[in-house]
Amino acid sequence: MTIRNRLPGIFDFRVVGEEAEFETEFDSSRTLSFEVPVTGDYLFFVRKKQAAPSRARFSIDLSVR
């Protein structure tokens, strides 16, 4: 899986797969790639950083191969 965060200074993200016991920390990098351990449902969280503007739009690209 590859995640591309177009605004890493404003948003970070996290991926959690409860069934697979898989979890990333909140990540602020522009691009993060990792291998998903098993097929199943995963939750994707996006949060705005504290120092960010009070309102902002975000765009994150998520690709699974």
C-alpha positions in Angstrom: 0.0 0.0 0.0 1.2 3.5 -0.8 -0.2 6.7 0.8 0.7 10.1 -0.6 -0.1 13.1 1.6 -0.1 16.3 -0.5 0.0 18.5 2.6 2.2 16.8 5.2 2.7 20.1 7.1 -1.0 20.3 7.8 -2.3 16.7 8.0 -1.0 13.4 9.2 -2.6 9.9 8.9 -2.7 6.4 10.5 -3.8 3.0 9.3 -5.3 0.3 11.6 -6.3 -3.3 10.8 -7.8 -4.7 13.9 -8.3 -8.2 12.5 -4.7 -8.3 11.3 -3.3 -6.7 14.5 -1.7 -4.1 12.3 -1.3 -0.5 13.2 0.9 2.4 12.1 1.7 5.5 14.1 0.3 8.9 12.9 2.7 9.7 10.0 3.5 13.1 8.6 5.6 12.0 5.6 4.7 13.0 2.1 4.8 9.3 1.0 4.5 6.1 3.0 4.7 2.6 1.6 4.2 -0.6 3.5 3.0 -4.2 3.0 -0.5 -5.0 4.4 -0.1 -8.4 6.2 -3.5 -9.9 5.3 -6.6 -9.3 3.3 -9.4 -7.6 5.3 -10.8 -4.4 6.6 -8.6 -1.5 7.5 -9.4 1.9 9.0 -7.7 5.0 7.7 -7.6 8.1 9.9 -6.6 11.6 8.9 -6.1 14.4 11.5 -5.3 18.0 11.3 -2.1 19.1 13.1 -2.5 21.6 16.0 -0.5 24.3 14.3 -2.6 24.0 11.1 -5.1 26.7 9.9 -8.5 26.4 11.5 -10.0 25.3 8.1 -8.2 23.4 5.3 -9.0 21.0 2.5 -6.9 17.8 2.1 -6.2 15.4 -0.6 -4.6 12.0 0.0 -3.9 9.4 -2.6 -4.2 5.7 -1.5 -3.1 2.9 -3.8 -3.2 -0.8 -3.2 -1.3 -3.2 -5.4 
